Amino acid sequence: MARLLAIGEASQVLGVSITTLRRWEAEGRLVPEHTAGKHRRYDLSRLRPELFFAGSDNRRTIAYARVSSHDQKEDLERQKQVLELYCARQGWTFEVIADLGSGMNYRKKGLKRLLDDVVDGRIGRLVITHKDRLLRFGAELVFAICEAKNVEVVILNQGEDTTFEEDLAKDVLDVITVFSARLYGSRSRKNQKLLDGVKKAVGESGAC
């Protein structure tokens, strides 16, 4: 199906009358393009993105999983299993991308690959178990990019992530490690004393 439609074709695709389309245009709800001959043309990718991209073989479903540290590998495997089971039940052809790193780190290899593919139009659907599995802060920005690229975002659990407190504590520890190393030097006694104190506090809060 062509991407740019005449007003009659666009009305059929949307199931509304030509008069309705003209009214929507007057209200600013639709902004058509114009040919050299001043004829209106409506962009199908904006009117019905699911129709425009439905036949595209190169837009994949990506399931993304992440944990903060190596001792959470069991949770990473659980995430992957949940994602794989869900995608399989929907009948989707999919790929799992997994990252091991802080939710505050925007340079993780898997996340970078995911964002590159979204921007380049190679992904049609993103599936995650919780919003925070994507990023601790900034997930909404990624979702906005997905929306702009007509990528469907599926979040399996809108509730609280069971690993939230442990994960956040490890992310905060990572931040403190970096800044204390810059302040005192990575091998200084002050740096080590500060890190030991933070690790003890994190351990005590996790035991509560």
Buried (B, 14 or more C-beta within 10 A) or exposed (E): EEEBBBBEBBBEBBEEEEEEBBEBBEEEEBEBEEEEEEEBBBBBEEBBBEEBBEEEEEBBBBBBBBBBBEEBEEBBEBBBEBBBEBBEEEEBEBEBBBBBBBBBBBEBEBBEBBBEBBBEBBBBBBBBBBBBBBBBEEBEEBBEEBEEBBBBBBBBEEEEBEBEBBBBBBBBBBEBBEEBBEEBEEEEEEBEEBBEEBBEEBEEEEEE
